[in-house]
């Protein structure tokens, strides 16, 4: 009778997530995960004969973690600032989500049509006294700007300065409201 595995599938996913979070997505191998979990490679290979399946599950977990991080507020500006702060605090996860070639999600137009984003846009339109189309245009421009800041911060190409980023986002938003 084979020995019952002592490391569960969920523990493997959680361990892989922590490995990506602390060491980066390149560090996720069967051997490195086995070392982290204190087990042999065999139970991991049994659960995940294809390492890409494990990476996909870790990606889903990272995406959910990112979404929960951002949506702790409904304030339009604060969500943008949290996005950049995530890139600063969770560089490895940001790189895994957006710079590892694994992202095959929504493009910008699809993102704007997403139900949750539409609710955010409607709220921002009301708050900023814009119509929904103006708010959607503002969201697209600001999202591109925020993502750019996030990528620069995650890659250590820009020093993280929340107040400078806040001022820049406000200036851009105010300029959009005028034009």
N, C-alpha and C positions, 0 to 999 in steps of 0.2 A: 504494500500500500504506500503510495507516495506521501511524503511529508506535506502537511498543510502549510501553505505560505504564511509567513509571519508578517509580511509587509503587504498591505492591501493596495488595491488599484488607486484608491483615493489618496493614500499616503504617498504613493509614487507621483501622482499628479501634483499634490501639495509640495512635495520635495523638489520636483522639477521646477515648479513656479518659484520657489525660494532660491533655487540655484540660478535661474534666469535673472531674478530680481537682484541678487547680490553679485553675481559674476558675469552676467550677460548671456545672451542667447547662444553665443558660440561655445560656451562652456557646457551646454547641455548635451551630454553623451550618455550612453548606457553605463559606461564605466564610472563617469563622474557622479551620476545619480546613485549608482550602487554604493560608491564610497560615502556619499552624503547620508544615505539611508542605513549604512552598516550591514548591507546584505550582498549577496553575490549578484552577478548580472543575470543569472538564469530566471529569477522570478520576474524581473523587468522585461526580459525578452519574451517570456511566456505571455505576460499581459499585453505587451506591445511589440509584436513581431516586426512591426514597421515603426521606426522612431518618429516618422512624420505624424502618425496618429497621436502619439504623446505630445508632440510639439503643437499640433492643432488644438488639443485639449488645454494645454498650457496657455496658448494664445487666447482661447475663449475665456479662461479664468483671468488672464491679464486684462482683457477687454472689459469684462464685468467690473473688475477692480477699478479700472480707469473711469468707467461710467459712474460708478458709485462715488468716486473721488470728486468728479466734476459736479454731480447733481446734489451735493449737500446744500446747495443754494439755488434759488431761481433767478437771482439778480444777473442780468445780462453781462455786465462788466465783471462781476465777481467770477462767473463761470470762465470767462476768458483768462482772468488772472490765475485761476486755479489750474487751467490747462498748462500755462507756462510754469507754474509752481510744481506741477506734477513732473514736467520735464526736468526740472532742477532737482527735486527730491527723489525721483524714481527714474534716473537717467537710463538705466538698463531696460526697464519695462517700456519706457517711451521709445527707445531704439528698437526693441523687439516688436512693438506694435506698429510703428510707422516707418522704420528704416531697414527692416530685415528682409523685405521682399515677400513677407507672408500676408500683408494686407491685401485682401481681395474684396474688400467691402464696398461700400457705397461711394460713388464719385460725388463731387461737390453738389451737383444738381439733385441727385437722389437723397443726399444728406439733408438738403433744404426741404425736400418734400416729406421727410420722415415726420410721423405724427408728433413725437416729442419735441422736435425742433420747431414744428409749426406752432405748438403751444407756446414755446419760448418766444418765437417771432411775434405772435399775437400779443403776448404780454409786453414785449419791448415796444411794439407799435403803439400800444395804448399809453405806456409810460412816457415815450418820447414824442407823442403826438404826431405819429407818422401813419401812413396807410400801410397795409400789409406788404405791398410790393416794395415800397421804400425800405421797410424793415428787413425784408428778405435780401434786398441788395446790400444793405448795411451789414447784415449777418455774414453774407458771402465775403465781403471785403475784410471785415474784421476777423473772420475765421482764418482767412489766408494770412493775415498779419500775425495773429496769435500763433498759428501753427509755425510760421516762420520764426518767431521769437522762440517757441518751444524747441524747434530743431537746432537753432543756434546755441541755445543754452545747453541742451542735451549733449551737443558735440563739443562743448567747452570753447565755442567760437565767440561767445558773448557772455560777459559776467552777468549773473542774475541780479537784477535790481528791480524789485517789485514796484517801487514808487515811480521809477523812470518809465517802466512799462505801462503803469496805470496812466501816467500823464500822456504818453504817446497815444494810447487807445482812446482816451477822452478827447484829445485834439482831433484825431481822425474822425471820431463819431460826431463831434461838433461840426467839423467841416462838411460831413455828409448831410447833416441836418440843414445846413445853409444852402447846399448845392442841390 
